[in-house]
Amino acid sequence: MKANELRQKDSEALKDELLDLLKAQFSLRMQHSTQQLANYSQMKKVRRDIARVRTVMREKS
């Protein structure tokens, strides 16, 4: 996900995107804790996407 794509979305869409990413992060954490996570780099990607969404939300406010 690119920051330019996020900047085109409205605040409600950004909130929905953030909720989806937080749920994905929780799911990946649970998979990691039960040793079912095969690709650990997914956690890094989700964490960075969350930071991107929060940054764009902060810019808009």
Beta strands, then each sheet from edge to edge (+ up, - down):
end
